[in-house]
């Protein structure tokens, strides 16, 4: 199911079809059952209004969850750029040979982190993650010898800076894994299907009824599309751009 959420356009089509079928099914059952009397119609209208209100609240709550996760990914991208940029300067406190090696490794590491944000290919991630882990070990080895000598404020600063570089990558990965729970998606889908079925059942038969039945499925499907687009780190149009990392790369060069 998660792969559907990673493709917002496909999710939109699935939602549109499923909700449209639910509305048509409600209308078909209504035609077979016959006209409701006014008392039943009023009672049904109250239930339909309450259900639509609940759907609106669930969509709004889920949209808020997606926005908070998107903001978190943006903040960690900024933190990564600050940590790498700061450590690039701090390694100059090391001896010249080791400082140059550390800076070259940081440049390569920065390029990998930019690729991590820009790639939309899931197949590329294993190789990218393996290369990133290897570079992280090499970067740590550049400050490791300083831990074996009497510690000074300078070496402590250098080690702390490298630690921030490695930690921020972990925070970023955790933020990209932090998606809207499938239980929330399931609840939203269930209520949306129920609402569209009830709308189809509630509307009186009329000419071009399909137009009225299509309004709610289209609106809800667009809402699902927007939520999935924001929540998906690598799918859709709305994605976190590594503008701070790119800016740092340009400044270093």
N, C-alpha and C positions, 0 to 999 in steps of 0.2 A: 504493500500500500504506500510505503514511503516514497517509492520511485515516482508515483503519480504526483505527489506533492512537490517533487523536484522539477516537474514540468508543468508550470502554471497554465500554458496554452492548452495542453491536453486535459488538464483538470477542468478548465473552463468548458470545453466541449462535453466532457463526461457529465459535469453538473447540469449543463443546459439540457442534455438529452434525458437524464434521469428525472429532473424536476418537471420537465415538459410531460414526460410519460405519466408521472404521478398526478399532474393536474388533469390530463386527459382521462386517466383512470377514474378520478373522482367525478368528472363530468359524465362519463359513461354509466357509472353506478347510479348517479343522480337521475339520468334519463330512464333507467330501468326501474328505479324505485318509485318515481313519480314526484309530483310537486309536494313540498312541505307546506303544512298549514302555518299561519302567521305566528302562532305561539312557539312552535318548534323552530321556526326561522329566527325569531328573536333570541331564543336560547342559544341556538347554534352560532349566531353572530357574536354573542358574548364570548363563547369559547374560542372562536376564530380570532377575535381581537386580542384575547389574552395570549394565545399561541403565537401570533405575529409579534406581539410585544416582546415575548420571551426570545423569539428568534433574533429580533433587533438587538436585544441586550447581549445575547451570546455572540453575535457577529461583532458588535462593538468591543466586547471584552477580548475576543480573540484578536481583533485588529490591534488593540492596545498591546497585547502580548507580542505580536509580530514587530511592532514599532520599537518596543523596548529592547528586543533582541537585536534588531538592526542597529540601534544606537550603541549597544554594547560592542558590536563588531567594529563600528566606526571608532569608538574610543580606544579599543585595543590596538587598532592600526596606528593611531596617533602615538600611543605609548610605545609601540615597537620602534617607530621611527625615532622618537626621542631617546630611547635606550641605546639603539645602535649608533646614533649620531654622537651621543655623549661618550660612549665607550671608544669610538673611533678617535676621539681627542685624548681620552685618558691613557690609551696604550702608548702614547708618545712619551709617557713617563718611564716606560721600560727602556732597556738598552736598545740602541739603534737597530741592531739586526732583528731582535725579536719584535720590536715595535713595527718594523716594516712588514714582517711576516703576518703579524696580527691584523694589520690594516688591510693587507691583501685578502686575508681570509674573511674579514668583515665585508669587503666589497662583494666577494662571491656570495656570502651569506645574504647580503642585502638583495642581490639579484634574484636569489632563490625565493626570498620572502615576497618579492614583487610578483614572481611567477605564481606563487601560491594564491595570491589574491586575484590574479587575472585569469587563470585557467578555468575553463568550464568543462574540461574533460576529466571524468572520474578515473579513466584508465591511466592518466598521467600522474595521479596522486601517489601511488605506491613508490614509484621511482623518485618523485619529488621529495616525499617524506624521508626516504632512505638517505638521499643525498643531504638533506637538511640535518638529519641526525648525525651523519658523519662529520659535517662541518661543525656542528655544535661540540662534538668531542674534540675536534682539532682546536677550536677556539678556547675550550676550557684548558687544554694542554698548554696554551700560550701563557696562562696565568698560574698554572699549577706549580711551577718551580718556585714562585714567590711565596707559596704557603709553607715551603720547607725551610725558610730562613726566618730569623727574627722579624716579626711583623712591624711594619712602619705605617704611618698614616697614608703614605703614598701607595704602598702595596695593597693595603686594605681597601683603598678607594678603587684601585684597578680591579681587584677581585670582585668587589660589590657591583661594579659596573657590568662586568661580564656576566655575573649572576643575573642581573636585571635583563640582559639581552636574551638569555636562555629562558628565563621565567616568562617573559612577555609572549614568547612564541607558544608556550604551553597554555597561557591564558587565552590567547587568540584561538587555538584549536578547540579549547573547551567551549568558547563562545559560539564557534561554528557548529559544534555538535548540539548546542542548546536550542532545540527546535520546539515548536508548538506540539504538545503531547498528542498522540494519536487518539486518546480518549476525548480530548476537546474537539478534534476534527469529527470523530464519530458522533458525538452529541449534536454538533452543529448540522451534520448531514441528516441525522434522524429527524430533528425538528424541522429542517427545511423541507424534507420530503413530506412530512406530516402537514405542514402549512399549505403546500401546493396541492396536495390531495384535497384538503378541506376547502380551498378556494375553488377548485374545480367542482366540488360537490355543492358549494354554496351558490355559485353564479347561476342565474336563470338562463335557459336556452335562448339564444339570439342569433341573428345573422352575424357572420364573421366572428363567432365566439372564440376562434383560435387566437385572434389578436389579443383579446382580453386575457386568455389563459397563458399567453406567452410573456406577459409583462413581468410577473413575479419570477418565473424561472430565469429570465434574462438579468434582472436586477440582482438576484441572489448569486447567480453564476459569476457576474462581474465582481461582486464582493469577494467570493471565493478566490477569483483570479488575483485580485489585489493582495489579499492576505497571503496567499501562497507565494506570490512574486516577492513580497517583502521578506517573508520567512525563509525563502530558499537562498542560501548564500551563492550558489553557482548557477541557478536557473533563472530564467526570466530576464527582465530589463533592469529592475531596480536592484543594483548590487553595490557593495562597498568598493569604492575605487581607492587604490593605494596611493592617493595623491601625496601624502606626507612622505611615504617611502620613495616615490619617484622624485620628489623635490630634493630629498636628501641625497639620492644617487647623483642627481645633476650637480648639487653643491659640492659633493666629494670630487667628482670628475673635474 
